[in-house]
């Protein structure tokens, strides 16, 4: 869903849950019955809030680490592909010959595999398979006939950068938060929303507004963690833009070469 719809639904759901919960508790209990919980609830809730704040912070930092790793590896990999491509002889396929043309084609095909195969609707296994095959073909093309490659050592270094970034990127997909962390977060969110409902205030609207604001605040934090922990499955996540820019850059260069070779 578009991010603005997700945020709106999160806020609306939080407010509805809090309003219904507040209404239910005020129907089941009187203000005096709820107010009797205030002293012990405030102490226990303050203790719980401190622990949950630490858990929420650690989850946020961990999810942000996943996001940054994927972003940095994508930029590094696209940079390695660009360096590999421009290290090869310039010109059209007829000018540079089939040996270097095959290398250039393999690099572009790998970039296209990332753009086409790692869309947000792909599964993790499909992503890893499609790009790994294209990466192997690129490696084979660049390493073919090493005696004819005067800068083989440099190519090996840049290929290694691409492989490391590829491994980091594909591993990031599986480095999402563990089920135990999600259990703590979801259970803590549930307690954060429900416990304040049993703390009595004299005015219903005051309790409803405070509960709604607090629930929305917690739910928005949970939404941020989800988007950071799964950075390829959201509108604001990591995109294949660095690879698309590289492919477009090569396409324009090829058009210029065609224009120069056929000025009329």
C-alpha positions, -999 to +999 in steps of 0.1 A: +000+000+000+011+036-005+028+049+027+002+076+033-025+050+033-005+028+057+001+057+081-036+067+080-048+032+087-023+029+115-036+061+132-073+053+126-069+017+139-050+030+170-077+056+178-105+031+172-090+005+195-084+030+222-119+045+220-136+012+220-114+000+249-120+031+270-157+029+263-158-008+273-139-003+305-161+026+315-192+005+308-179-024+329-164-005+358-172+028+376-147+056+379-141+047+416-133+011+407-109+022+380-093+049+402-085+022+428-060+008+403-041+040+398-014+037+424-003+002+417-009+005+379+012+037+377+041+019+395+039-012+375+033+006+342+062+029+348+085-002+353+071-019+322+074+013+302+111+015+309+118-020+298+096-017+267+113+015+257+146-003+257+132-032+237+116-008+212+148+012+209+169-019+203+145-032+176+145+002+159+183+003+159+185-033+146+160-026+119+178+005+109+211-015+106+194-039+082+182-009+061+216+008+060+234-024+051+211-031+022+213+005+010+251+007+012+256-027-005+233-017-034+253+015-040+287-003-037+275-030-061+262-006-087+295+014-084+315-018-090+294-026-121+299+009-135+337+006-130+338-028-147+319-015-177+339+016-182+372-003-178+364-021-211+371-007-245+346+020-257+327+016-289+300-005-304+300-042-306+314-042-342+342-019-331+354-037-299+348-072-311+328-102-296+353-107-267+347-074-250+311-071-263+302-103-244+317-089-212+298-056-215+266-075-223+271-097-192+275-067-169+243-050-183+224-083-181+233-086-144+222-051-137+189-058-155+184-090-136+186-069-103+161-044-116+137-069-131+141-098-107+143-080-074+111-061-076+089-058-045+066-086-056+094-112-058+101-137-030+135-140-013+143-173-030+134-159-065+155-128-059+186-148-049+182-173-078+177-148-106+206-125-097+230-153-087+227-169-121+233-136-139+262-129-115+278-163-124+274-155-162+290-121-157+319-137-138+325-163-165+324-137-193+349-114-175+373-142-166+372-158-201+406-160-218+425-142-190+457-140-211+439-114-233+430-092-203+458-067-194+440-055-163+428-089-150+439-081-114+418-049-114+389-068-129+392-094-102+392-067-075+360-050-089+343-084-094+351-092-058+335-060-047+304-068-067+302-104-053+307-091-017+280-065-021+257-091-037+263-115-008+256-087+017+225-076-001+210-111-004+219-119+032+202-088+043+169-102+032+172-129+058+185-107+085+151-094+096+142-094+132+138-128+149+104-142+159+113-136+196+119-099+191+086-096+172+068-114+200+082-090+226+073-060+204+038-071+197+031-082+233+046-050+246+024-030+221-006-049+234+002-041+270+009-004+261-025-001+247-046-021+271-031-013+305-038+025+304-075+016+298-077+003+334-064+035+349-093+058+360-097+094+352-128+115+361-136+125+326-141+099+298-128+121+270-096+128+288-089+091+292-100+084+255-077+112+241-047+102+262-051+065+253-056+073+216-025+095+215-003+069+233-016+040+212-009+060+180+026+068+191+035+032+198+019+019+166+037+044+145+070+032+160+060-003+152+053+007+116+087+023+112+104-008+125+085-030+100+095-008+071+131-007+081+133-044+088+118-053+054+135-026+033+126-040-002+089-046+005+078-010+010+073+022-010+099+040+010+124+010+010+155+004-010+150+005-047+170-006-077+175+030-087+214+029-087+212+000-112+185+016-133+206+048-135+236+028-147+215+010-174+201+043-186+236+058-187+249+030-208+218+033-231+225+069-237+262+063-244+252+036-270+228+060-287+256+086-289+279+060-305+253+052-331+247+088-338+285+095-342+289+065-365+259+075-386+259+114-386+235+116-415 
